[in-house]
Amino acid sequence: MRLRLLGFLISAALCFAQEWPYYGGDAGGWTDVIDLSGVDVGSLAPGWLALTSGTVDEIGADYNVLSEDAAGTITLNDGSVMTFEGIERIEW
């Protein structure tokens, strides 16, 4: 698992394990992405994505496109939660 932001990779596992928030940044023409590659889709809890702001604009087979600077949480079946802000896309 990794988080991709402006070309930097950050371990998503650390964000889940440490309960660190992930901040993508404010607009500015960049697409801020959380890349959950390597996560077994079955490990995502039902209702795994909960937005506190923004909307899901598109749902694909292995991605969700969010409105600009969306915020919320991603939850795994084991109860691990990652909080995020300023994200426009989630891939797995």
N, C-alpha and C positions, 0 to 999 in steps of 0.2 A: 504494500500500500504506500502511496506517496501523495503528497499535496504538491501541486504545481502552481507557482505564482511567479510571473515575470521571468520564467526560465529557471527558478530555483526549485529544488525538490526537498520536501520536508517529510519525514516519516509520519504517515497518518496514525500508525500504531502508537507513536508517542502522544499524539493528541488524545487518542482514546484512553490510553493507560494513565496518563497524567491529568486527564480532564482539563487540558489546556484549550482555551478557545483558539479558533483559527480565524484570523482577520485577512480578508482578501484585498481590502483597499477600497477607495472610493472611485467609482466610474473612471474617467480619464481615458477612455478608449481601449482599455485592456479587458480581456475576458479572463476573469479569475476562476480557476478550475480546481475542484477537489477530485483527484484521480484515485479511485479505490480499486485499481487493478490488483488482482490477486485475492480479493475478498470473495469468498464463496457467496454467491447471491443468496443461498440458503441461510447464511449467517446474518443477513439483514432481518431485523424484527419486522413483523407485520406493522404497517404504518411507520416504517423506518425513517421517513423524512417528515419532519414537522417544521413548517415555516412559521416564524413569528412576524416576519414582514416579507412582502413580495409574493410572487405567484410562480407556479410551474407553467411555463409557456409552451413547452414541447416535451413529449415523452418518447424516447426511442428505445430500441432493444437493449442498449447498453449505456444510455445517458439520459439525463434530464437537463433541459435548458430552463434556467430561472430568469425572472425579471432582474433588471439591473440592481446590483447591491442587495440581493436577498439575504435574509438571516434566518437561522433556525438551528435544528439539531438533527443528527444522524444517529440512530440507535441500532446496535447489534443485538442478536438473540441472547448474548451473555449479559446484557444490561449495560455494556459500555456505551457511553454517549460522547459524541463530539459536538461542541457548539461552534457555529460559524457565523460570520458576518461578511458582507461585501462579496458574495459569490454569485457568479452568473451561470455556472455549469458544473454538474456532477457526472463523472464517468466511472464505469466499473467494467 
